[in-house]
C-alpha cells in the first residue's frame, strides 16, 4: 500500500490544477518513442504544463506537485521528484517532447479566405488535443476525488456534509461512507479536471492551428504561379 504522504501528493497536485485554472499497472515500454513532430505544449496555468502528442495519443500534465501521464489506456503518477506513486512509469511521445509553450494571439485573416471556415477547420484539428487534455485532467481530478472523498466519506458516514459523532461511527459504516464519498468526489473531480485542462488546451491549440492556416494561406498567395 502506498504511503499517505504519496496519496496526499496526488490529491494536492490534482486539486492545484483545478484551482489554478478556475481563478494499471502495466509493463514499462522498453524503447523510448521518437519525438512527435506534431506535439503541442500548453501552459494551462502558472507552473502547470500540458503536453499532448498525436502520434500515440498520449498526454502529460506537469505541476509543481507532481506529474500525471496517460497513454495506451494506462496511467502513471509521480511526485515532484519523479518518484512513482501510481502505475508503472510510461515512456510516451508526450513525455519525450518538450515543445515550448508561448502566449499566442490569433493573427489577422488573410484576404481571400473565409475566417469562419478557417476557424472551424482549426477547431477540428485541435479536437484530438482537447480530448487528450480532458483525459489527463479528468484522470488527475478523479484521483484527487478518490483520495479526498474516502476519508471525508468515512468521517461523515457518506453524507460529505456533517461529521458523525463518535458514538455512531462503526467499521461497516465507515467503510460504506468511504466508498460513497470516494465515488461522489471522484466523479466530481473528474468532471472538473477534464474541463479545467481540456478547455484551455482546446482554445490555445485552436488558435495555433488557425495561425498555421493563415500562414499557409499567406505563403500560397505570394508564391509564383
Secondary structure, 3 states (H helix, E strand, C coil): CCCHHHHHHHHHHHHHHHHHHHCCCCCCCCCCCCCCCCCEEEEEECCEEEEEECCCCEEEEEECCEEEEEECCEEEEEECCCCEEECCCCCCHHHHCCCCCCCCCCCCCCCCCCHHHHHHHHHHHHHHHHHHHHHHHHHHHHHHHHHHHHHHHHHHCCCCCCCCCCCCCCHHHHHHHHHHHHHHHHHHHHHHHHHHHHHHHHHHHHHHHHHHHHHHHHHHHHCCC
